[in-house]
Amino acid sequence: MERNDQEFLVQKIRTQYVEKEHTQLDALKELDAKVKRPANVFAYVFGSISAIIMGSGMSLVMTNIGQILGLENAMVPGIAIGVVGMLLAIINYPIYKKMLTSRKNKYAAQILQLSEEIMSGKEN
């Protein structure tokens, strides 16, 4: 192994054990995540539930699960459940955008102030 490769490897390992200094950029990244995380979590969970509901309706229509459950004609309830799941999936994105916009408006002043400080080179 060449000397430069060894130094690079040593430096890479060493950085894992050195405590990092918390900078304003780290604070800005945390604030940005604080804005986006709740909307993302909501969208993933709500979308997954919507897909499960829609899939349940499709399963009632396309398989014999309705007969197993004791439904004589599973087509109508299956279509209704599938449509409900589809509607929930369709409204997921507008709800996500509204939630994200609301959180952006709530934290905009803090993010703009912190980003202005970073860009001007001012340190706290």
C-alpha positions as a Python dict, from the first residue, in 0.01 Angstrom:
ca = {
    (1, 'M'): (0, 0, 0),
    (2, 'E'): (137, 339, -95),
    (3, 'R'): (209, 607, 163),
    (4, 'N'): (-70, 835, 35),
    (5, 'D'): (-322, 552, 51),
    (6, 'Q'): (-219, 474, 408),
    (7, 'E'): (-251, 836, 513),
    (8, 'F'): (-593, 861, 353),
    (9, 'L'): (-712, 544, 526),
    (10, 'V'): (-571, 657, 862),
    (11, 'Q'): (-737, 998, 826),
    (12, 'K'): (-1068, 837, 730),
    (13, 'I'): (-1063, 613, 1037),
    (14, 'R'): (-946, 897, 1260),
    (15, 'T'): (-1237, 1123, 1162),
    (16, 'Q'): (-1481, 864, 1294),
    (17, 'Y'): (-1343, 908, 1645),
    (18, 'V'): (-1299, 1286, 1656),
    (19, 'E'): (-1592, 1481, 1797),
    (20, 'K'): (-1748, 1704, 1538),
    (21, 'E'): (-1803, 2069, 1606),
    (22, 'H'): (-2167, 2173, 1577),
    (23, 'T'): (-2179, 2447, 1314),
    (24, 'Q'): (-2449, 2679, 1191),
    (25, 'L'): (-2476, 2468, 877),
    (26, 'D'): (-2558, 2166, 1094),
    (27, 'A'): (-2825, 2371, 1270),
    (28, 'L'): (-2968, 2478, 932),
    (29, 'K'): (-2982, 2115, 814),
    (30, 'E'): (-3157, 2010, 1136),
    (31, 'L'): (-3410, 2291, 1101),
    (32, 'D'): (-3477, 2194, 739),
    (33, 'A'): (-3531, 1831, 845),
    (34, 'K'): (-3762, 1952, 1125),
    (35, 'V'): (-3974, 2123, 861),
    (36, 'K'): (-3992, 1831, 617),
    (37, 'R'): (-3993, 1519, 836),
    (38, 'P'): (-4353, 1537, 973),
    (39, 'A'): (-4500, 1592, 626),
    (40, 'N'): (-4293, 1307, 480),
    (41, 'V'): (-4385, 1066, 760),
    (42, 'F'): (-4753, 1153, 722),
    (43, 'A'): (-4742, 1106, 344),
    (44, 'Y'): (-4569, 766, 367),
    (45, 'V'): (-4801, 632, 638),
    (46, 'F'): (-5122, 770, 487),
    (47, 'G'): (-5021, 655, 139),
    (48, 'S'): (-4939, 306, 263),
    (49, 'I'): (-5273, 278, 443),
    (50, 'S'): (-5451, 402, 131),
    (51, 'A'): (-5274, 144, -85),
    (52, 'I'): (-5367, -133, 159),
    (53, 'I'): (-5733, -26, 154),
    (54, 'M'): (-5734, -8, -227),
    (55, 'G'): (-5563, -347, -248),
    (56, 'S'): (-5818, -499, -13),
    (57, 'G'): (-6098, -386, -242),
    (58, 'M'): (-5916, -524, -544),
    (59, 'S'): (-5867, -856, -366),
    (60, 'L'): (-6238, -881, -294),
    (61, 'V'): (-6315, -823, -661),
    (62, 'M'): (-6050, -1045, -819),
    (63, 'T'): (-6026, -1343, -582),
    (64, 'N'): (-6255, -1573, -389),
    (65, 'I'): (-6180, -1406, -54),
    (66, 'G'): (-6535, -1270, -52),
    (67, 'Q'): (-6675, -1623, -53),
    (68, 'I'): (-6441, -1720, 231),
    (69, 'L'): (-6568, -1418, 428),
    (70, 'G'): (-6927, -1519, 359),
    (71, 'L'): (-7015, -1255, 101),
    (72, 'E'): (-7237, -1386, -174),
    (73, 'N'): (-7142, -1112, -422),
    (74, 'A'): (-6814, -942, -328),
    (75, 'M'): (-6800, -729, -644),
    (76, 'V'): (-6995, -428, -510),
    (77, 'P'): (-6825, -400, -169),
    (78, 'G'): (-6489, -469, -333),
    (79, 'I'): (-6535, -186, -582),
    (80, 'A'): (-6655, 50, -306),
    (81, 'I'): (-6356, -31, -82),
    (82, 'G'): (-6117, 2, -377),
    (83, 'V'): (-6259, 341, -474),
    (84, 'V'): (-6231, 466, -116),
    (85, 'G'): (-5865, 358, -107),
    (86, 'M'): (-5804, 524, -443),
    (87, 'L'): (-5962, 849, -327),
    (88, 'L'): (-5747, 846, -14),
    (89, 'A'): (-5437, 789, -228),
    (90, 'I'): (-5537, 1077, -457),
    (91, 'I'): (-5584, 1326, -171),
    (92, 'N'): (-5255, 1223, -8),
    (93, 'Y'): (-5041, 1460, -218),
    (94, 'P'): (-5255, 1774, -165),
    (95, 'I'): (-5258, 1708, 210),
    (96, 'Y'): (-4880, 1659, 206),
    (97, 'K'): (-4826, 1985, 13),
    (98, 'K'): (-5054, 2180, 248),
    (99, 'M'): (-4878, 2038, 554),
    (100, 'L'): (-4535, 2113, 409),
    (101, 'T'): (-4633, 2468, 311),
    (102, 'S'): (-4772, 2531, 658),
    (103, 'R'): (-4449, 2412, 823),
    (104, 'K'): (-4236, 2612, 578),
    (105, 'N'): (-4429, 2927, 666),
    (106, 'K'): (-4390, 2852, 1037),
    (107, 'Y'): (-4009, 2813, 1021),
    (108, 'A'): (-3928, 3043, 728),
    (109, 'A'): (-3806, 3334, 941),
    (110, 'Q'): (-3564, 3115, 1142),
    (111, 'I'): (-3430, 2941, 832),
    (112, 'L'): (-3383, 3267, 640),
    (113, 'Q'): (-3209, 3433, 934),
    (114, 'L'): (-2973, 3141, 988),
    (115, 'S'): (-2898, 3104, 618),
    (116, 'E'): (-2828, 3479, 593),
    (117, 'E'): (-2584, 3452, 883),
    (118, 'I'): (-2406, 3162, 717),
    (119, 'M'): (-2385, 3335, 381),
    (120, 'S'): (-2256, 3658, 529),
    (121, 'G'): (-1989, 3465, 720),
    (122, 'K'): (-2110, 3572, 1063),
    (123, 'E'): (-2043, 3313, 1336),
    (124, 'N'): (-2235, 3267, 1660),
}
